[in-house]
């Protein structure tokens, strides 16, 4: 993603996202591990908070079919533009984009009908003191979508809808989003943690 004249422009072909794709570094990423990829099976995934689209692209780049839900019309348009440009960039990127389905809608309403294997949730995070460029870009996104004051409600809908697990992307040192249930385990990155909530034992199917 590039930042130009104070506006967001998403980019899956260049920058860190494109570099990681070209280097084939996605499979070992903690998000991929948290999503429950196995050698003989790749889960179907819904990214309930598509946002910048990076997580969806990462998961699609390692073989998953990903439904991206974005309720902001402005961010949805930015994502659609970025996906179209990436698809036209190269056949390799086109293959990844072909596994990504972008939907404009509220995940709380769409998840019960989609019933995916895995739901990824990355709500707007509490502000940090870090003033790195990524945080500046995230502030631009926040200025468009606002605070996710219903993130706890979305989590509970996701827990009732996911066939296998829900993965919550949350700041490494932030307090839990939900007091209960507790995650079964988690994977950590440099600044975030991926909390895994297994749901298979709670479903009737």
C-alpha positions in Angstrom: 0.0 0.0 0.0 1.2 3.5 -0.8 0.3 6.7 0.8 -0.2 9.7 -1.6 -1.5 13.1 -0.7 -3.0 11.8 2.5 -5.1 9.2 0.8 -5.0 5.4 0.8 -4.0 3.5 -2.2 -3.8 -0.3 -1.7 -1.2 -2.3 -3.6 -0.8 -6.1 -3.6 1.8 -6.2 -6.3 4.5 -4.0 -4.8 6.0 -3.1 -1.4 6.3 -5.6 1.5 3.2 -7.6 0.4 4.5 -8.2 -3.2 8.0 -8.9 -1.9 6.8 -11.6 0.5 4.7 -13.2 -2.3 7.6 -13.2 -4.8 9.9 -14.8 -2.1 7.3 -17.5 -1.2 7.5 -16.6 2.5 3.8 -16.9 3.3 3.5 -20.5 4.5 5.5 -19.9 7.7 3.6 -16.8 8.7 2.0 -17.0 12.1 -1.4 -16.1 10.7 -1.3 -19.0 8.3 -0.3 -21.3 11.2 -3.1 -19.9 13.3 -5.6 -20.5 10.5 -5.0 -24.2 10.8 -3.4 -25.0 7.4 -2.4 -28.6 7.0 -0.3 -30.3 4.3 -3.3 -32.3 3.1 -6.0 -29.6 3.7 -6.5 -25.9 3.2 -9.5 -24.4 5.1 -12.1 -22.1 3.6 -11.7 -18.7 5.1 -13.8 -15.5 5.7 -11.8 -12.4 6.5 -14.6 -10.6 8.4 -12.7 -7.3 8.6 -11.0 -7.1 5.2 -9.6 -3.6 5.7 -6.3 -3.2 3.9 -6.6 -6.7 2.4 -3.1 -7.8 3.4 -4.2 -10.8 5.5 -6.6 -12.0 2.8 -3.9 -11.7 0.2 -1.5 -13.6 2.4 -3.9 -16.5 3.0 -4.9 -16.6 -0.7 -1.3 -16.6 -1.7 -0.7 -19.9 0.1 -3.8 -21.5 -1.5 -6.9 -20.6 0.5 -10.1 -19.4 -1.0 -10.9 -16.3 1.0 -14.1 -14.3 1.2 -13.4 -10.7 2.1 -16.1 -8.8 4.0 -15.8 -5.1 4.1 -18.7 -2.8 5.3 -17.1 0.5 4.4 -18.1 1.4 0.8 -15.0 3.5 0.5 -12.6 0.8 1.6 -14.5 -1.7 -0.5 -13.9 0.4 -3.6 -10.1 0.7 -2.7 -9.9 -3.0 -2.4 -11.7 -3.7 -5.6 -9.3 -1.3 -7.4 -6.2 -3.0 -5.9 -7.4 -6.5 -6.7 -8.1 -5.5 -10.3 -4.6 -3.9 -10.7 -2.9 -7.0 -9.1 -4.8 -9.3 -11.4 -3.6 -7.4 -14.4 0.0 -7.3 -13.1 1.0 -10.9 -13.8 -0.6 -14.4 -14.2 0.8 -15.4 -10.8 -1.0 -12.6 -9.1 -4.1 -13.2 -11.1 -4.1 -16.8 -9.7 -4.1 -15.4 -6.2 -6.8 -12.8 -6.8 -9.0 -15.5 -8.4 -9.1 -17.1 -4.9 -10.3 -13.9 -3.3 -14.0 -12.9 -3.3 -14.7 -9.3 -2.2 -18.2 -8.6 -0.7 -19.5 -5.3 0.5 -21.5 -6.1 3.7 -21.6 -6.3 7.5 -19.9 -9.5 8.7 -22.3 -9.8 11.6 -25.1 -10.3 9.1 -23.2 -12.4 6.5 -21.3 -14.8 8.7 -24.2 -17.0 9.8 -25.1 -17.7 6.1 -21.5 -18.2 5.0 -20.6 -20.7 7.7 -16.8 -20.9 6.8 -14.3 -23.2 8.3 -12.3 -20.3 9.6 -13.1 -16.7 10.4 -10.3 -14.1 10.7 -11.1 -10.9 12.7 -8.8 -7.9 12.7 -10.7 -5.0 14.3 -9.2 -1.5 14.6 -6.7 -1.8 17.4 -6.4 0.4 20.4 -4.0 3.3 19.7 -0.3 2.8 20.4 2.5 5.3 21.0 4.4 3.9 18.0 4.5 6.5 15.2 5.9 4.4 12.4 4.7 4.8 8.9 2.4 1.8 9.1 0.6 3.4 12.0 0.2 6.6 10.0 -1.4 4.5 7.3 -3.6 2.8 9.8 -4.7 6.2 11.1 -5.8 7.0 7.5 -7.9 3.7 7.5 -9.3 4.6 10.9 -10.3 8.0 9.7 -12.5 6.2 7.1 -14.0 3.3 9.0 -13.9 4.7 12.6 -13.6 2.7 15.7 -14.8 -0.9 15.8 -17.0 -0.4 18.8 -18.9 -3.6 18.0 -15.9 -5.9 17.7 -17.0 -7.9 20.7 -20.3 -8.5 19.1 -18.6 -9.5 15.8 -16.4 -12.0 17.7 -19.5 -13.7 19.2 -21.2 -14.0 15.9 -18.0 -15.4 14.4 -17.7 -18.0 17.2 -21.2 -19.1 16.5 -20.6 -19.3 12.7 -17.1 -20.7 12.2 -17.1 -24.5 11.7 -13.5 -24.9 13.0 -12.0 -21.8 14.5 -11.9 -18.1 14.8 -8.6 -16.2 14.7 -8.4 -12.8 16.4 -5.5 -10.5 15.4 -4.8 -8.3 18.4 -1.9 -6.1 19.7 0.8 -8.2 21.4 0.5 -6.4 24.8 -3.2 -5.4 24.7 -5.7 -6.8 27.2 -8.0 -9.5 25.8 -10.9 -8.3 23.7 -13.3 -10.8 25.4 -13.2 -12.0 29.0 -14.6 -15.3 27.9 -14.1 -17.6 26.2 -10.4 -17.8 26.4 -8.4 -18.7 23.3 -7.1 -22.3 23.2 -3.7 -21.1 22.0 -2.0 -18.3 20.2 0.8 -17.4 17.7 2.8 -14.2 18.0 4.4 -11.9 15.6 6.5 -8.8 16.3 3.7 -6.5 17.3 0.5 -8.6 17.2 -0.7 -11.9 18.5 -3.1 -14.3 16.7 -5.5 -15.8 19.3 -7.1 -19.1 18.2 -10.6 -20.0 19.4 -11.5 -23.5 18.4 -15.2 -23.9 17.6 -15.6 -27.4 16.1 -16.5 -28.9 19.5 -19.3 -26.3 19.9 -21.0 -26.9 16.6 -23.8 -29.4 16.0 -22.6 -30.4 12.5 
